[in-house]
Amino acid sequence: MQLDPEYLRQHYASLSDETLLAVDRADLVEIARTIFDLEAGRRKLVPPQDTRHGQPAIPEHPDSLDAETDGYEAEVAGEMHAGGEQPGWLEDAAEVYSYAAVHSAMAPVPNIAVDACDALKAAGIPCYLDFCEIPPERSLSPYGTHRWRLMAPGKLRLRATSVVEREIGNPEFETWWRTYLEALSDEELRATNPQVEFCGLFDRIVRVNRVYDEEIARRRLR
C-alpha cells in the first residue's frame, strides 16, 4: 500500500511531544522517516539524522567526538572572540537557531549547528554559539536537557534567521516536498499547484514587498 505523505505529516503533527518521541525511527520506511525527522526537528525534540554527513548530528557520547571536530569547535569559539570571551553585542543578541543536546556535560557542537554558523559567517553576519541548560519544566530528558543556541546581533535578527532558513531549513523542506510529489499519482500531481498549496507563503512575500514599498514612499526616499 502506498503511504500518503500528507497523512503522515498531519499524523505526526497531531502527536504530543512524548508520543512523538516514543516512535521508533528505525522501524519507519524512508518516506515516513523523512517526515518524522522534519516534525521532530521542527519541535527541536531530538537530533534528526544529518543526511549530509551520513551520521547523527550529535554523537552517542561526548567522548566520541573526534579530533577533527574538536579542533573545529575550538576554531569556531576562537573566531567568535579570542580566549572564549563573549562579544560585546551578545547582551542585545537574538537567538536565530537552536539545537538540543543529549548530555548535561558540555556536548560537542553538532554538525548542523556548525553549518548554520558557517552560513552566517559566509553572509558576513557575526555569530556566537552558546551552550545553555533547558529549564527542567521544559526539558524532555534525555533528548533535550541542554541546547546549543546560535546567537546573532539583534539588529541583524531578520537577516540572520532568513540565512539559516535558506541554507539549513529550505534544503530539508525541499527534500520533504520532493518526497511528497513523488508519492502522488499522475492525476494528483497535475492537480497540484504550488501557489495554491503554499498560498500563505506567496501571500507573505507579496505583503513583505508591499509594506516595504509603502514605508519607502511614506518617507519619500524615492
N, C-alpha and C positions, 0 to 999 in steps of 0.2 A: 504494500500500500504506500502511495506517495504521501510524504508528510507535507502539511500546509505550513509554510514559514510564518504567515501572518497569524495563524492559530497558535503556533509555538511562541511567537513574540508576545501575544496577548496573554497566553497562559503563564509564562514566566513573569511577566509584568504584574500579574494578579497575585502572585505568591508573596507571602510575608518574607522578611529577611531570613528568619530562622528556617522556614520551609525551603527557600531557595538554596540556602547553604547545605541543607540535608540532601540535595540532589547529588548523586554520584556522577561526576562529569565523565568518568572513564566508561560508563555504561551507555553514553549517548552516541548516536550516529553523528557524522560530520556536520550536517546542517543544524541539528539540534545543539551540538556543542558550540557552534559559532554563535548562535542566537543566545545561548546560555551565557557565554563569555561576555557578550555585549551588555546583557542585562546586569550581570554581576559587576562588570566594570563600571557601568553607569552609576550603580549604587556604591561603588568603591568598597565592596564587601570582601572580595577575595582577589588574589593576584591572578588575572586572566593569563592564559597561555600566550606568551610573546612569540608569535609565529615568525617574526622577522629574525629572531635569534635562535629559534628552534628549541627553546627551553623555557621553563617557568621564569618569570622576571625576578622572583625572589627565591634564592636557594633554600633548601630544606633547613639549613642551619647556618648561622653567620660564619662558622669556621670553614664552610665550603667555598667561601669567596676566594677566587684565585688571585695570584699576584698581579695579573694584568688589570683586573677590575679594581683591586685595592689601590693600585697606583693611580688609576683614573679618578677614584674617589678623592684621593689627596690632591690630584691636579685640579679637579673641579673646585674644591674648597680653596685652594691657593689662588685660582683665577678670580674667585669672588672677592676675596680680601686676604691679604698676606697674613700669615700667622693665625688664621682662623678667626680674625677679628670681624665683627659684623659690620656691614656697610652702613654709612650714615643715613641712607634713605630707608632703612629697614623699619624704623618706627612708624612711617606712613605707608608701608608696603601693603600690597594686596596679594592674596593667595590666588594664583592662576591655575594651579594644578595640584592634586594631592594623590598619594598612593599609600595604601595600607601596608604596614609592616607586621610580620608574623611574630617577631620576638620582641621582648621588652628591652633586651640589651640593644646597643647601637647596631642596627641592621645595615647590611650592605645596600648601597644605592641601587635600586632596581634599574634594569636596562631602559625601561620605558621612561623613567624619570630623567635618566641621563639624556635620552633622545629629546625630551621636552626642553631640557636645559640647553642642549646643543642648538635646538631650533630657535630659541630666544637669542642666544649669542650670535647666531648667524644673521638674525634680523637686527642686530645692534641694540638689543634690549638687555640691560643689566638684570641679573637674577641671582637668587640665593637659595640654596637648598637647606631647609630647616627640618630637624627631626624632633617630633613632639609626641607626647602621650595623649591618647584619646581619653576623655573623662570616662570613668567606669560605667556611668549610666548609659553612655553611647557606644561602649565597646562591644564588639562581637568576638571576644576571645575564643579560639586562638587566631582568628582571621584578621583582627584589627585592634590590637591593644595600643599600637603606636602608628604613626604615619609620617611619611616624608611630605613636606609642603614646599612647593616651588613658589617663591615669592618674587615679585617684580615691583618697581616703583609704582605707587598708587596712581600717579598721573598717566602711566602707560598701561593701566589695567586692561582697558578695552582692546588695545592693540595686542598686548601680550596674550590675553585669553584667546583672541582670534588666531594668532600664530600657532599656539598649541593645538587649538581645534583643527586648524588646517593641516598641520603636519602629523598630528597624533590621532585625533578623533576621526577626521574625514577618511583616511585610508581604511580604518576599521569599519566605518559606515559603508564605504564603497564595497567592501567585502560582503557585508550583510545584504546590500541592495543587489549585488550581482547574484548571490546565492538565492535570494528571493525571486528574481526574474527567471533564473534558470529552472526553477521549480514550477513555473507557470506553464499551462498549456499554450498552444499557438493562439487560440481564441482569447484566452485571458491576457496574453501578452499584448495582442493588438488592441485590447480594450483598456490597457493601462496607459495613462497619461501622466508623466512626471509632474506637470504643472498642476494637475488636479490632486494627485496623491500627496504632494508636498505644497499644497496651496498656502499653508501658513508660512512656510519658508520663503516662497516667492513674494508673498504679501509683505513680509518683514523687510525684504530687500527694497521693495518699492517705497515703503514707509521711511526707511533709513535715508534713502536718497532724497525723498521729498522734503523731509524735515530739515535735512542739512541745507538744501537749496533755499528753503524758506528762511532759515536763520541767516544765511549769507545775504539774502535780499533784505531782510529786516535791518541789518547793519549797513546796508548799501555798500558792500565790499566788492560789488561787480559793476 
